[in-house]
């Protein structure tokens, strides 16, 4: 472990190469345990973490927890090591394997005995066996190379062959097995280095080997490698019996004891797990620098120690560290890690208690303030925002790092306010200010918790919608008072279950999720933010069938509009077309507005859209009709007109929206969303892709905590309310085109059909 440093490569549990991204200094006087795993002896720190197989799926356990457990502990087997594509080798690996075992010491190309099947195998790969004497055969080709690769004494497997492709390494294993009669070579103590090479080779191929000492028939007493399945090419070499399992499943911890302390250090690798020992036994990250703030902790320690600055640091940070040394205990660095409720921080704080002492043995924990203080003075605080105004608790603070865990649980104003505290006067840390958030596309509520959100879809709108595929830096231009132009940047990094480097975990979790409803599968398997778990319409909403590309609305379809009025808060105007043959209601255009008087609203939004789509008459005003929020009929004094009267004066008429029961309207929406009859036909409510606000709000509507039969009210729910008015209006009502108060245009008044009439969904205003 002492030779591993950031940038070096190790193997992960899946067999792929993983880069070391962080390390701690060598720690001394730490409690240590000696573990025997698959005949391999390992000394590990008591707080070191292992991926184990238990009743749960791959839970993490520390070495000390394994030692104190009364149950047997097993480590999941690692996958086949990936050394990349085939390498240009000096000799065929199968030939090298045979010569390593059967070759005579004076001339490794000569074998004692004559084997017709081995002769045939050699011919298949381009080599020839000649009869060199009585019961002696010799390879004709590349004898000088064979003897150069395998010395007379101290035979070893050349490193270039150990790092070949999977097929090259497996061919080498088969050659060694064939050369030893199909069971692997038995050696004395002088040849144990060669046997160790063979152990590592077989382990890299996923064969689960272990070194055993004992007696074997026809081989005598000695050391040999025992693998769990038979791998050879010669069919007659079957003296050894394979293990009862064709594939290994796990490594059992057969013994664990407390031992005197030895120097230890921790590393962090990409993907979490890495393999140790020649047998490729998987272990886990030691939780060092798993979270971003620890980079700042590291920098502050370097400033206090005035030690060598790592070359990997950016030049501006290296220069700032040199110019600004720091006294121990005087760091201004302060990280804040947030969850919406305090109870959800329990596991995170427990992991921090295991991790932070490995980084700084003198780190101090203040239970009352939920804060760790490192030797440099850097503070790491855990906080929450359970109540709506709890973000005011952080007023006046300066945080160099902000971390939001499960960001979807927070309100947007909480996020914005706390992010405004991301500041410092420190000349080094001001170069490292960061805000980091992590979240699933779901909202879960624990028992006894009442988390209220103004807009459950704000995370999707802010981070995901601008670049749904992610990995795109979004920049917002900011002009300072001085005239300087700077840019505020944000980035969405998508992830799915299949990004997890542990194939066994992925398989088991996928099996579990595939039994769940489709919307849960979409969210957890593929990270789809359109599938909001826990929402009122979670079982009904499916973006694949409820959203369509805009198309030209047929003229014989009835058209109407709906309105949820708002002035101080947002309002929403939506236009709908009804396919009467299939009873499908299409929402083809919408507009969200705020603080617009009725006349201005009609002149700048409603009328231009209807004129462009041939829904407006220059003589009589709007040709369509529909439900509106009943508040537009409210009287405003004896002389002032109501908003409805202002609409009528401007040429726009409305009818009362059905607001008698929010639960009934929600049922109408739900029935239309579920109208696909088990996916045998289109659903009865479909949104055009340009109706962005409804697409965001509808699937995110939360359930009223006091009444499970209706969505929660409040926040940005206006697109939903307007849609519910439309569904209630279309329910049981006979609509005819163009649907002006339900009347049909007289035949004598009809104009010749205009092929260019309207575009419904293409018009963008």
FENHUNOR-V197832 format. One record per backbone hydrogen bond with DSSP energy under -0.5 kcal/mol. CO is the residue of the C=O (numbers start at 1). NH is the residue of the N-H. If there is no record, write none. Layout:
BEGIN
co=[CO:CO]
nh=[NH:NH]
END
This chain:
BEGIN
co=[1:5:8:10:11:12:13:15:16:18:19:20:22:27:31:32:33:33:34:35:35:36:36:37:40:40:42:42:44:45:46:48:49:50:50:51:52:53:56:56:59:61:62:63:64:65:66:73:74:75:76:81:87:92:93:94:95:96:97:98:98:99:102:107:107:109:110:111:111:114:115:116:117:118:119:120:121:122:122:123:128:128:130:130:133:135:136:136:137:138:142:143:144:145:146:149:156:158:158:159:161:165:166:167:168:169:170:171:172:173:174:175:176:177:177:178:180:181:185:187:188:189:191:192:193:194:195:196:197:198:199:200:201:202:202:203:204:207:210:212:214:216:216:220:222:223:224:224:225:226:233:234:236:249:251:252:252:255:257:259:264:266:267:268:268:269:272:274:276:277:280:280:281:283:287:291:292:292:293:293:294:295:296:297:298:299:300:301:302:302:303:310:314:315:316:317:318:319:320:327:333:334:334:335:336:336:337:338:339:340:341:342:343:345:346:347:348:349:350:351:352:355:355:356:356:360:364:365:366:366:370:371:372:373:374:375:376:378:379:380:381:383:387:389:390:391:392:394:399:400:401:402:403:403:404:406:407:411:412:413:414:415:416:417:418:419:421:421:426:428:429:434:436:438:438:440:441:446:450:454:455:457:458:459:459:460:460:464:465:467:472:472:474:476:478:478:480:484:484:486:487:488:490:491:492:492:496:497:501:502:503:504:505:506:507:508:509:510:512:513:517:517:518:519:520:521:521:522:522:523:525:525:528:530:531:532:533:534:535:537:537:542:542:543:546:548:554:558:560:562:563:563:564:567:571:572:573:574:575:575:576:577:577:578:578:579:579:583:584:584:585:585:586:586:587:589:591:593:597:598:599:600:601:601:602:605:606:607:608:609:610:610:611:615:617:621:625:626:627:628:629:630:631:632:636:640:642:643:644:645:646:647:648:651:655:657:661:662:663:664:665:666:667:668:669:670:672:672:672:674:676:676:677:684:686:687:688:690:691:692:693:694:695:697:697:698:701:702:704:707:707:710:715:717:718:719:720:721:722:723:724:725:726:727:730:730:733:736:737:739:739:740:743:746:746:747:753:754]
nh=[4:8:20:18:275:15:79:82:12:10:270:7:268:264:46:259:35:44:257:37:42:254:255:40:37:42:35:44:33:48:64:63:284:52:61:76:54:74:54:58:52:50:66:67:68:69:69:253:53:251:282:83:89:96:97:98:99:100:101:102:103:103:112:104:110:139:104:113:137:116:119:120:121:122:123:124:125:125:127:126:130:140:132:138:136:113:132:133:111:130:146:147:148:149:150:151:158:161:162:163:164:169:170:171:172:173:174:175:176:177:178:179:180:182:184:181:183:239:225:223:191:192:195:196:197:198:199:200:201:202:203:204:205:205:207:206:81:228:226:224:222:219:220:216:214:187:212:226:227:210:235:237:238:77:75:38:254:36:34:32:27:24:286:21:22:272:285:283:281:280:78:282:276:274:290:294:295:296:296:297:298:299:300:301:302:303:304:305:306:307:326:313:318:319:320:321:322:323:324:330:379:400:401:381:338:403:383:405:385:385:344:345:346:349:350:351:352:353:354:355:356:358:359:359:360:363:373:367:370:371:382:366:380:364:377:329:331:374:335:372:337:339:390:392:393:394:395:397:423:434:336:436:338:405:438:409:410:415:416:417:418:419:420:420:421:422:399:423:430:431:432:402:404:406:407:442:533:449:452:716:458:461:462:463:464:464:465:467:468:470:474:492:490:488:480:486:483:480:486:478:489:476:474:493:471:494:499:500:503:506:507:508:509:510:511:512:513:514:515:516:520:521:522:523:524:525:526:526:528:527:497:498:531:532:533:535:443:703:538:540:541:545:546:547:687:689:557:578:576:574:565:629:572:595:593:564:591:562:588:589:560:579:586:558:580:583:584:585:579:586:587:686:577:588:688:575:573:571:601:602:603:604:605:606:607:609:610:611:612:613:615:616:614:623:621:617:561:655:563:657:632:633:634:644:640:636:646:647:648:649:650:652:651:622:628:659:665:666:667:668:669:670:671:672:673:674:675:684:685:677:680:681:680:585:587:548:691:692:695:696:697:698:699:700:701:701:536:712:707:704:710:704:717:721:722:723:724:725:726:727:728:729:730:731:732:733:735:739:745:625:741:743:740:749:750:750:755:757]
END
